[in-house]
Amino acid sequence: MRSISALCGVAVVGGVLALGSPAGHAETAKGSCSGAMNSAKKAKSSYDSYARELRDLTNQGGHPDRSQRDHLDRLRMNSDDASSMANRTCGKPKPAKPRKTMPKSMPKPMPHGKVKAGAGAMSATSGPSDLALTSSAALVAGAAGVWLLRRRDDEELG
């Protein structure tokens, strides 16, 4: 009885391995190549747009904080990983023809001077309206907490 179940197990494993042969996956390779290329393009686009956003922030006098720089680094790593996966999946890409481009301009000046920390670490300063909003939110939260504690005590007493 044990030999029959072992034989059936070997037949099932052999069938699974036979179906998983490279000939069975040849048609899906084209689909996985286009999927890998799309993933690489999306990752590169995401990195480029966030880098442009941080560059605009810097040009306006703001200072990206550490979390924003770390996020940009993670997006760059994701883009590099996706493009390497696309290269492994699809093979080496053909070298692109050089495009005629404008000469690179001078680098943008780096921000300097006093850092203004506003909402979300942007370059806007905090004003009296921010202080009033924060104070009123704290007062409302405190009043709600006192009300809930009194209500709980009333329910416990019966």
Legacy VTK file of the C-alpha trace (Angstrom):
# vtk DataFile Version 3.0
C-alpha trace
ASCII
DATASET POLYDATA
POINTS 158 float
0.000 0.000 0.000
2.830 2.360 0.822
4.553 1.667 -2.470
1.392 2.552 -4.446
0.978 5.895 -2.623
4.683 6.641 -3.131
4.342 5.784 -6.827
1.321 8.096 -7.134
3.240 10.873 -5.378
6.177 10.488 -7.770
3.806 10.562 -10.760
2.153 13.764 -9.526
5.503 15.478 -8.859
6.806 14.343 -12.267
3.690 15.713 -13.981
4.079 19.080 -12.252
7.738 19.267 -13.246
6.921 18.310 -16.842
4.319 21.071 -17.067
6.800 23.551 -15.652
9.306 23.010 -18.470
10.768 25.982 -20.392
8.738 25.075 -23.477
5.565 25.678 -21.490
6.781 29.108 -20.408
8.006 30.321 -23.798
4.747 32.066 -24.636
4.472 33.781 -21.242
8.000 35.202 -21.529
6.807 37.903 -23.904
4.071 38.928 -21.465
6.482 39.002 -18.552
8.949 41.076 -20.598
6.342 43.725 -21.381
5.200 43.675 -17.749
8.781 44.144 -16.549
9.292 46.998 -19.025
6.074 48.687 -17.845
7.160 48.324 -14.207
10.548 49.836 -15.009
8.936 52.760 -16.846
6.524 53.414 -13.964
9.319 53.306 -11.383
11.490 55.657 -13.453
8.570 58.051 -13.961
7.804 58.030 -10.227
11.437 58.787 -9.397
11.659 61.570 -12.001
8.456 63.280 -10.841
9.456 63.220 -7.156
12.973 64.464 -7.982
11.398 67.313 -9.985
9.097 68.129 -7.042
12.036 68.334 -4.618
14.051 70.396 -7.105
11.136 72.860 -7.380
10.930 73.033 -3.580
14.649 73.796 -3.381
14.414 76.421 -6.130
11.673 78.179 -4.150
13.938 78.431 -1.104
12.702 75.355 0.764
14.819 72.615 2.276
13.844 68.950 1.793
13.984 67.127 5.098
15.568 63.737 5.710
12.381 61.741 5.104
11.954 63.364 1.695
15.567 62.597 0.729
15.188 59.006 2.001
11.988 58.613 -0.035
13.832 59.848 -3.132
16.609 57.314 -2.485
14.050 54.496 -2.120
12.397 55.523 -5.397
15.815 55.522 -7.114
16.569 52.031 -5.750
13.144 50.777 -6.898
13.775 52.243 -10.345
17.205 50.592 -10.548
15.778 47.247 -9.390
12.921 47.387 -11.896
15.225 48.261 -14.793
17.630 45.454 -13.891
14.723 43.023 -13.674
13.576 44.181 -17.118
17.122 43.660 -18.471
17.234 40.134 -17.031
13.764 39.298 -18.310
13.988 40.814 -21.790
17.720 40.707 -22.466
20.035 43.639 -22.979
18.357 46.649 -24.565
19.647 48.031 -27.835
21.731 51.147 -27.347
19.660 54.231 -27.968
20.667 56.688 -30.633
22.073 59.842 -29.110
19.568 62.666 -29.128
20.451 66.184 -29.961
20.013 68.073 -26.734
20.560 71.563 -25.541
23.788 72.127 -23.634
23.359 71.717 -19.925
22.847 74.955 -18.091
24.679 76.046 -14.997
23.668 74.183 -11.827
20.993 75.793 -9.692
22.275 77.539 -6.568
21.833 75.575 -3.387
19.611 77.093 -0.700
21.334 78.966 2.075
20.413 81.023 5.076
17.875 80.531 7.831
15.485 77.602 7.499
11.805 78.455 7.838
9.905 75.471 9.210
6.210 75.586 8.378
3.532 72.981 7.884
5.049 69.882 6.317
8.585 71.328 6.413
7.822 73.643 3.532
9.218 77.131 3.239
6.088 78.878 4.583
6.349 80.298 8.098
3.911 79.494 10.882
1.546 82.338 11.624
-0.959 83.209 14.313
-3.702 81.306 12.485
-1.717 78.052 12.842
-1.285 78.681 16.572
-4.988 79.503 17.015
-6.052 76.383 15.104
-3.754 74.127 17.116
-4.849 75.664 20.436
-8.543 75.369 19.611
-8.108 71.746 18.522
-6.353 70.964 21.817
-9.124 72.672 23.822
-11.873 70.794 21.964
-10.046 67.486 22.472
-9.602 68.233 26.194
-13.270 69.171 26.640
-14.364 66.010 24.814
-12.095 63.909 27.045
-13.532 65.452 30.237
-17.078 64.921 28.953
-16.367 61.259 28.123
-14.807 60.641 31.555
-17.815 62.149 33.340
-20.201 60.140 31.184
-18.322 56.924 32.000
-18.390 57.714 35.737
-22.162 58.390 35.568
-22.733 55.045 33.834
-20.651 53.184 36.404
-22.573 54.701 39.309
-25.835 53.677 37.755
LINES 1 159
158 0 1 2 3 4 5 6 7 8 9 10 11 12 13 14 15 16 17 18 19 20 21 22 23 24 25 26 27 28 29 30 31 32 33 34 35 36 37 38 39 40 41 42 43 44 45 46 47 48 49 50 51 52 53 54 55 56 57 58 59 60 61 62 63 64 65 66 67 68 69 70 71 72 73 74 75 76 77 78 79 80 81 82 83 84 85 86 87 88 89 90 91 92 93 94 95 96 97 98 99 100 101 102 103 104 105 106 107 108 109 110 111 112 113 114 115 116 117 118 119 120 121 122 123 124 125 126 127 128 129 130 131 132 133 134 135 136 137 138 139 140 141 142 143 144 145 146 147 148 149 150 151 152 153 154 155 156 157
